[in-house]
């Protein structure tokens, strides 16, 4: 007896439709899975057999062959358990086979027949809708995640018996209804606020500019000056996620297994802060079974690298291409996977190994050679990709005791959002959405300067010996400053302020 059940699997962050074919024929008892299954898929036969028997159904004592098609793609994960179990029950006549082609099925089985959640149910539901299937059976814990897609009936099932009774028509399970608008409406504003930061007005201004244009930012200052505190508050001034951005971000978290139980969407911009001992695969992604790395988990958000010179050099050098391309490609012998990685790179470092170089209140104990060696851990090409360099001095005692009034994150975010809207309208025909993404042709078109501005920039290039990349960075920052002021033209004041945010070009 032959049966066919449709399911889905994930490659990268995108899903594809698969067929689970089950053939039961006479012969010595055997259970064979073909179609390039990984270890977790091969082990499903034990889970499937126990779940079927423990739910009161008969398991055939015949030769069972399970084919996972297409056969040329490696299969991994535990989401094939439920489709295989339903395929066996369909082949033995427990459930009708004629209706199985109209729905996708996914889920991991416990030995007692409970259906456990799986990774990647959101992209699978998206693919099911795209392929035109009207219905998808998902584990109960994945119901809200899959239901945000819309346009497809999401049937949440808790046990194997629930799934069997539903397919037989003996049990009514209403489709999960979930409104994305409700998710965003219930989203609270970030608890971390810039009004809590004492002093550092010029650093907060630099972070506002970075947020408005999507620019990468490097903070240099002594320990305890507030670098980490301000970096962690950066998402509170970024524009809210759009629904499309939320879907794309949630797909990555879903595939990586980072969604919380019953979480439907990622509604806040991600903030990732990996430790400096992270490996190449942890940062970029990969492994024997490729998974998204930190740069992809920070997609549409912020990747914060504290103590930047302490990171391994290969890890830092591996960041250069994803920062430019806004995607990362992982190549393996069997497949090539591309993950999105459009993020703001924010980093912090001490000015020297002891942290007190050029600190008027502390004596630096480092020699010139030590300082240069410490800073040379960061390559010139990576520094060139940091649009903004800003010094973060130690906070004065008077500002700690009697801090001056500080602007809230909400009011800063309003300005940032207006600037982003200006950029979006300007760049919409080029499929880019922020000034940091502009290429040379866009810079020539949208970053024209008057004579005073050109003279200031020429003097800075001659005196500081700026590279061509640094020159373009200054123009993009000046364009963002002008957008914050709703000024259609780049003026001399915008150029002068932008030059101030290249502090390492003046000192290294």
C-alpha positions as CSV (number, residue, x, y, z in Angstrom):
1,X,0.0,0.0,0.0
2,X,1.4,3.4,-1.0
3,X,0.6,6.8,0.6
4,X,1.8,10.3,0.1
5,X,1.9,13.2,2.6
6,X,3.1,16.7,1.9
7,X,5.4,18.5,4.3
8,X,8.1,21.3,4.2
9,X,11.7,21.8,5.1
10,X,14.0,24.8,5.3
11,X,17.2,25.7,3.4
12,X,18.7,28.9,4.8
13,X,15.7,30.9,5.9
14,X,13.5,29.8,3.0
15,X,11.3,26.7,2.9
16,X,10.4,24.3,0.1
17,X,7.6,21.7,-0.3
18,X,8.5,18.1,0.2
19,X,6.8,14.8,-0.3
20,X,6.9,11.9,2.2
21,X,6.1,8.7,0.4
22,X,5.4,5.6,2.4
23,X,5.2,2.2,0.9
24,X,4.2,-0.9,3.0
25,X,4.9,-4.2,1.3
26,X,5.1,-7.8,2.4
27,X,8.4,-9.1,3.7
28,X,10.5,-9.2,6.8
29,X,9.8,-6.4,9.2
30,X,12.0,-3.4,8.4
31,X,11.8,0.4,8.5
32,X,14.0,2.1,5.9
33,X,14.2,5.9,5.2
34,X,15.8,7.0,2.0
35,X,16.3,10.5,0.4
36,X,19.5,11.7,2.1
37,X,18.2,11.7,5.7
38,X,20.4,13.0,8.4
39,X,20.8,11.2,11.8
40,X,17.8,13.0,13.4
41,X,15.6,12.0,10.5
42,X,16.8,8.4,10.6
43,X,16.0,8.3,14.3
44,X,12.4,9.3,13.6
45,X,11.4,5.6,13.0
46,X,11.7,4.9,16.7
47,X,9.7,7.9,17.7
48,X,7.1,7.2,15.1
49,X,6.7,3.5,16.0
50,X,6.3,4.3,19.8
51,X,3.9,7.2,19.2
52,X,1.6,5.1,16.9
53,X,1.5,2.2,19.3
54,X,1.1,4.3,22.4
55,X,-1.9,6.0,20.9
56,X,-3.7,2.7,20.3
57,X,-3.0,2.2,16.6
58,X,-1.6,-0.9,15.0
59,X,2.0,-0.7,13.7
60,X,2.5,-2.9,10.6
61,X,4.9,-5.8,10.9
62,X,5.9,-5.5,7.3
63,X,8.5,-3.9,5.2
64,X,8.1,-0.1,5.4
65,X,10.0,2.2,3.0
66,X,9.9,6.0,3.5
67,X,11.1,8.2,0.7
68,X,11.8,11.9,1.3
69,X,11.5,13.7,-2.0
70,X,13.2,15.5,-3.7
71,X,15.9,12.9,-2.9
72,X,19.0,15.0,-3.9
73,X,18.6,17.5,-1.0
74,X,19.8,16.5,2.5
75,X,17.0,16.3,5.1
76,X,17.6,17.4,8.6
77,X,15.5,18.1,11.7
78,X,12.6,16.4,13.5
79,X,9.7,17.9,11.7
80,X,9.2,14.8,9.5
81,X,7.9,12.7,12.4
82,X,4.3,13.6,12.1
83,X,4.2,13.4,8.2
84,X,5.8,9.9,8.4
85,X,3.4,8.7,11.1
86,X,0.4,10.0,9.1
87,X,1.8,8.4,6.0
88,X,2.0,5.0,7.7
89,X,-1.5,5.3,9.1
90,X,-2.8,6.4,5.7
91,X,-1.1,3.4,4.0
92,X,-2.7,1.0,6.5
93,X,-6.2,2.6,6.0
94,X,-6.5,4.3,9.4
95,X,-7.0,7.6,7.7
96,X,-8.2,8.4,4.2
97,X,-5.4,9.0,1.6
98,X,-7.3,11.0,-0.9
99,X,-7.3,14.3,1.2
100,X,-3.7,14.3,2.2
101,X,-2.6,16.2,-0.9
102,X,-4.4,19.3,0.0
103,X,-2.5,20.2,3.2
104,X,1.0,20.4,4.5
105,X,1.9,18.6,7.8
106,X,4.8,19.2,10.2
107,X,5.7,18.3,13.7
108,X,8.0,16.3,16.0
109,X,6.5,13.4,17.9
110,X,7.1,12.5,21.5
111,X,7.0,8.7,22.4
112,X,3.5,9.2,23.9
113,X,2.2,10.9,20.8
114,X,2.4,14.5,21.9
115,X,3.4,16.9,19.0
116,X,6.4,19.1,19.9
117,X,7.3,22.4,18.2
118,X,9.7,22.6,15.3
119,X,12.0,25.2,13.9
120,X,11.1,27.2,10.9
121,X,7.3,26.9,10.9
122,X,6.9,30.6,9.8
123,X,8.8,30.1,6.4
124,X,7.1,26.8,6.0
125,X,3.7,28.5,6.3
126,X,4.8,31.2,3.9
127,X,5.9,28.5,1.4
128,X,2.6,26.6,1.8
129,X,0.6,29.7,1.0
130,X,2.8,30.6,-1.9
131,X,2.4,27.1,-3.3
132,X,-1.4,27.4,-3.1
133,X,-2.2,24.9,-0.4
134,X,-5.2,25.9,1.6
135,X,-4.3,24.3,4.9
136,X,-1.3,23.4,7.1
137,X,-1.1,21.3,10.3
138,X,1.4,22.6,12.8
139,X,2.3,21.8,16.4
140,X,0.2,23.7,18.9
141,X,3.2,25.7,20.2
142,X,3.9,27.0,16.6
143,X,0.3,28.1,16.0
144,X,0.8,31.9,16.5
145,X,4.0,32.0,14.5
146,X,2.4,30.3,11.5
147,X,-0.9,32.2,11.7
148,X,0.7,35.6,11.1
149,X,1.1,34.7,7.5
150,X,-2.6,34.9,6.6
151,X,-4.3,33.5,3.6
152,X,-4.0,29.9,4.8
153,X,-5.8,27.9,7.4
154,X,-3.4,27.0,10.3
155,X,-4.6,24.0,12.2
156,X,-2.9,23.5,15.6
157,X,-2.6,19.9,16.8
158,X,-1.5,18.8,20.3
159,X,-1.3,15.0,19.8
160,X,-1.1,12.4,17.0
161,X,-4.7,11.4,17.9
162,X,-5.9,15.0,17.4
163,X,-4.3,15.0,13.9
164,X,-5.8,11.6,13.0
165,X,-9.3,12.6,14.2
166,X,-9.2,15.9,12.4
167,X,-8.2,14.3,9.1
168,X,-11.0,11.7,9.5
169,X,-13.5,14.5,10.2
170,X,-14.3,13.2,13.7
171,X,-12.9,16.3,15.5
172,X,-13.3,19.9,14.6
173,X,-10.2,22.0,15.2
174,X,-10.8,25.7,14.4
175,X,-8.0,27.4,12.4
176,X,-5.8,29.7,14.5
177,X,-6.7,33.3,14.0
178,X,-4.1,35.9,14.8
179,X,-3.8,39.5,13.7
180,X,-0.3,41.0,13.1
181,X,-1.8,44.5,13.9
182,X,-2.6,43.2,17.4
183,X,1.1,42.1,17.9
184,X,2.4,45.6,17.0
185,X,-0.3,47.3,19.0
186,X,0.7,45.4,22.1
187,X,4.3,46.2,21.7
188,X,5.6,48.4,24.5
189,X,8.2,51.0,24.1
190,X,11.7,50.0,25.2
191,X,12.4,50.3,29.0
192,X,15.9,51.5,28.3
193,X,15.9,55.3,27.5
194,X,18.5,57.9,26.7
195,X,17.1,60.2,29.3
196,X,18.9,57.9,31.8
197,X,22.3,58.7,30.4
198,X,24.1,61.5,32.3
199,X,26.0,63.9,30.1
200,X,27.7,62.7,26.8
201,X,25.5,65.0,24.7
202,X,27.9,64.9,21.7
203,X,28.0,61.1,21.8
204,X,24.2,60.9,21.9
205,X,24.2,63.3,18.9
206,X,26.5,60.9,17.0
207,X,24.3,58.0,17.8
208,X,21.2,59.9,16.6
209,X,23.0,60.5,13.3
210,X,24.1,56.9,13.1
211,X,20.5,55.7,13.7
212,X,19.0,58.2,11.2
213,X,21.3,57.0,8.4
214,X,21.9,53.4,9.4
215,X,25.6,54.2,9.8
216,X,28.2,52.0,11.5
217,X,29.7,53.6,14.6
218,X,32.8,53.1,16.7
219,X,33.1,54.5,20.3
220,X,36.5,55.1,21.8
221,X,36.8,55.9,25.5
222,X,38.0,54.8,29.0
223,X,36.3,52.1,31.0
224,X,33.1,53.3,32.8
225,X,32.4,56.2,30.4
226,X,29.0,54.8,29.3
227,X,29.8,53.2,26.0
228,X,27.9,50.0,26.6
229,X,25.1,51.8,28.3
230,X,24.5,54.0,25.3
231,X,24.9,51.2,22.8
232,X,22.2,49.1,24.5
233,X,19.8,52.0,24.2
234,X,20.4,52.5,20.5
235,X,17.4,50.3,19.4
236,X,15.1,52.6,21.4
237,X,15.7,55.4,18.9
238,X,15.6,53.3,15.7
239,X,12.4,53.4,13.6
240,X,9.9,50.8,14.4
241,X,10.0,47.6,12.4
242,X,7.7,47.4,9.4
243,X,5.6,44.3,9.0
244,X,7.8,43.1,6.1
245,X,11.0,43.6,8.3
246,X,9.3,41.8,11.2
247,X,8.5,38.8,9.0
248,X,12.0,38.6,7.6
249,X,13.6,39.0,11.1
250,X,11.2,36.4,12.5
251,X,12.0,33.9,9.8
252,X,15.7,34.0,10.9
253,X,14.8,33.6,14.6
254,X,12.4,30.8,13.7
255,X,15.0,28.8,11.7
256,X,17.5,29.4,14.5
257,X,15.1,28.3,17.2
258,X,15.3,31.6,19.1
259,X,11.5,32.4,19.1
260,X,10.0,32.3,22.6
261,X,7.1,30.0,23.2
262,X,3.8,31.3,21.7
263,X,5.8,34.3,20.2
264,X,4.2,35.2,16.9
265,X,6.6,37.9,15.6
266,X,9.8,39.7,16.5
267,X,8.4,43.2,17.0
268,X,11.5,44.9,18.3
269,X,14.7,45.5,16.4
270,X,17.2,42.9,17.4
271,X,20.2,43.8,19.5
272,X,23.0,41.2,19.5
273,X,26.1,41.5,21.7
274,X,28.3,38.4,21.3
275,X,31.2,37.9,23.6
276,X,34.7,38.5,22.3
277,X,35.5,34.7,22.5
278,X,33.0,33.9,19.7
279,X,34.1,31.7,16.9
280,X,34.0,32.4,13.1
281,X,30.9,30.1,12.7
282,X,29.2,31.7,15.7
283,X,29.6,35.2,14.2
284,X,29.1,34.5,10.5
285,X,27.0,31.3,10.6
286,X,27.7,27.8,9.5
287,X,28.6,24.5,11.3
288,X,28.0,20.9,10.2
289,X,24.3,21.8,9.9
290,X,24.4,25.4,8.8
291,X,22.7,27.9,11.2
292,X,22.4,31.7,11.1
293,X,25.2,33.5,13.0
294,X,25.1,36.6,15.1
295,X,25.3,38.9,12.0
296,X,22.1,37.3,10.7
297,X,20.4,37.3,14.0
298,X,21.1,41.1,14.1
299,X,19.4,41.6,10.7
300,X,17.3,44.8,10.7
301,X,18.8,45.7,14.1
302,X,22.1,46.3,15.8
303,X,25.3,44.1,16.2
304,X,27.3,45.5,19.2
305,X,30.9,44.4,19.6
306,X,32.2,45.5,23.0
307,X,36.0,45.5,23.5
308,X,36.5,45.4,19.8
309,X,40.3,44.7,19.8
310,X,39.8,41.6,22.0
311,X,37.9,39.8,19.2
312,X,39.9,37.3,17.2
313,X,41.3,38.8,14.0
314,X,39.8,36.2,11.6
315,X,36.3,36.9,13.2
316,X,36.7,40.7,12.6
317,X,38.1,40.2,9.1
318,X,35.1,38.0,8.2
319,X,32.8,40.9,9.0
320,X,34.1,43.1,6.2
321,X,32.2,41.5,3.3
322,X,28.8,41.1,5.1
323,X,29.0,44.7,6.2
324,X,29.3,45.8,2.6
325,X,27.0,43.3,0.9
326,X,24.4,43.0,3.7
327,X,24.3,39.3,3.2
328,X,26.5,36.3,4.0
329,X,27.0,33.2,1.9
330,X,28.0,29.9,3.5
331,X,29.4,27.3,1.1
332,X,29.5,23.6,1.8
333,X,30.2,20.6,-0.4
334,X,26.5,19.7,-0.6
335,X,24.9,23.2,-0.7
336,X,25.3,27.0,-0.6
337,X,23.2,29.0,1.8
338,X,22.7,32.7,1.9
339,X,21.5,34.5,5.0
340,X,20.5,38.2,5.1
341,X,22.7,40.4,7.4
342,X,21.7,44.0,7.0
343,X,22.6,45.5,10.4
344,X,24.1,48.5,12.1
345,X,27.6,47.6,13.3
346,X,28.3,49.4,16.6
347,X,31.6,48.8,18.4
348,X,33.3,50.1,21.5
349,X,37.0,50.0,22.5
350,X,39.4,51.5,25.0
351,X,42.0,54.0,23.5
352,X,44.8,51.8,24.9
353,X,45.3,48.6,26.8
354,X,44.9,50.2,30.2
355,X,42.1,52.4,28.9
356,X,43.4,55.8,30.1
357,X,45.3,57.2,27.1
358,X,44.5,61.0,26.8
359,X,42.4,60.8,30.0
360,X,43.1,64.1,31.9
361,X,42.2,62.4,35.3
362,X,44.1,59.2,35.0
363,X,47.7,58.4,34.1
364,X,48.2,56.1,31.1
365,X,50.7,53.3,31.8
366,X,51.1,52.2,28.2
367,X,54.0,52.9,26.0
368,X,53.6,54.2,22.4
369,X,54.4,50.7,21.0
370,X,51.8,49.1,23.2
371,X,49.2,51.6,22.1
372,X,49.9,51.1,18.4
373,X,50.0,47.3,18.8
374,X,46.6,47.4,20.6
375,X,45.0,49.6,17.9
376,X,46.5,47.6,15.1
377,X,44.5,44.6,16.1
378,X,41.7,46.3,14.1
379,X,42.6,46.4,10.4
380,X,42.5,49.6,8.3
381,X,39.8,48.2,5.9
382,X,37.5,47.4,8.9
383,X,38.1,50.8,10.4
384,X,37.2,52.4,7.0
385,X,33.9,50.6,7.2
386,X,33.0,52.3,10.4
387,X,31.3,55.5,9.2
388,X,31.4,57.4,12.6
389,X,34.3,57.4,15.1
390,X,33.4,59.2,18.3
391,X,35.4,59.8,21.5
392,X,33.6,59.0,24.8
393,X,35.3,60.9,27.7
394,X,34.8,60.0,31.3
395,X,31.7,61.6,32.8
396,X,32.4,64.5,35.1
397,X,31.4,64.2,38.8
398,X,29.1,67.3,38.5
399,X,27.1,65.6,35.7
400,X,26.7,62.4,37.8
401,X,25.5,64.3,40.9
402,X,23.3,66.9,39.1
403,X,22.8,65.6,35.6
404,X,21.5,68.2,33.1
405,X,18.1,67.5,31.5
406,X,18.4,64.8,28.9
407,X,16.2,64.2,25.9
408,X,14.0,61.0,25.9
409,X,14.5,58.2,23.4
410,X,11.0,58.8,22.0
411,X,11.6,62.4,20.9
412,X,14.9,61.4,19.3
413,X,13.2,58.5,17.5
414,X,10.7,60.9,16.1
415,X,13.5,62.9,14.4
416,X,15.2,59.7,13.3
417,X,12.0,58.3,11.7
418,X,11.4,61.6,9.8
419,X,14.9,61.5,8.4
420,X,14.5,57.8,7.4
421,X,11.2,58.7,5.6
422,X,13.1,61.4,3.6
423,X,15.8,58.9,2.7
424,X,13.2,56.2,1.8
425,X,11.4,58.6,-0.6
426,X,14.7,59.7,-2.2
427,X,16.1,56.3,-2.7
428,X,13.0,54.1,-3.3
429,X,13.8,53.7,-7.0
430,X,17.2,52.2,-6.2
431,X,15.9,49.5,-3.8
432,X,17.8,51.0,-0.9
433,X,16.4,52.7,2.2
434,X,19.1,54.5,4.1
435,X,22.0,56.8,3.4
436,X,24.5,54.2,4.6
437,X,23.5,51.9,1.7
438,X,24.3,54.5,-1.0
439,X,26.9,53.6,-3.6
440,X,29.2,56.0,-5.5
441,X,26.6,56.7,-8.2
442,X,24.0,57.6,-5.5
443,X,26.6,59.8,-3.7
444,X,27.3,61.8,-6.8
445,X,23.6,62.3,-7.4
446,X,22.4,63.1,-3.9
447,X,25.4,64.5,-2.1
448,X,26.2,67.6,-4.1
449,X,27.9,70.4,-2.2
450,X,28.2,74.2,-2.6
451,X,31.6,75.9,-2.8
452,X,32.2,76.5,0.9
453,X,31.4,72.9,1.7
454,X,33.8,71.7,-1.0
455,X,36.6,73.9,0.3
456,X,36.2,72.5,3.9
457,X,36.2,68.9,2.7
458,X,39.2,69.5,0.4
459,X,41.2,70.9,3.3
460,X,40.2,68.0,5.5
461,X,41.3,65.4,2.9
462,X,44.6,67.2,2.3
463,X,45.4,67.6,6.0
464,X,44.2,64.2,7.3
465,X,45.1,62.1,4.2
466,X,41.7,60.6,4.1
467,X,41.1,57.5,1.9
468,X,38.5,57.5,-0.9
469,X,36.2,55.4,1.3
470,X,36.5,57.9,4.2
471,X,35.7,60.7,1.8
472,X,32.5,59.0,0.8
473,X,31.7,58.2,4.4
474,X,31.9,61.9,5.3
475,X,29.5,62.8,2.4
476,X,27.0,60.2,3.5
477,X,27.1,61.4,7.1
478,X,26.7,65.0,6.0
479,X,23.7,63.9,3.9
480,X,22.2,62.3,7.0
481,X,22.8,65.4,9.1
482,X,21.0,67.5,6.5
483,X,18.1,65.0,6.5
484,X,17.8,65.4,10.2
485,X,17.3,69.1,9.7
486,X,15.0,68.5,6.7
487,X,17.5,70.4,4.5
488,X,17.5,69.4,0.8
489,X,21.1,70.7,0.4
490,X,24.4,69.7,2.1
491,X,25.8,72.9,3.6
492,X,29.2,73.7,5.1
493,X,28.0,73.2,8.7
494,X,26.9,69.6,7.8
495,X,30.3,68.8,6.3
496,X,32.2,70.3,9.3
497,X,30.2,68.2,11.7
498,X,30.6,65.1,9.6
499,X,34.4,65.5,9.6
500,X,34.4,65.6,13.4
501,X,33.1,62.1,13.4
502,X,36.3,60.7,11.9
503,X,38.5,61.0,15.0
504,X,40.7,58.0,14.2
505,X,41.7,59.6,10.9
506,X,43.1,62.5,12.9
507,X,45.1,60.4,15.3
508,X,46.2,57.2,13.7
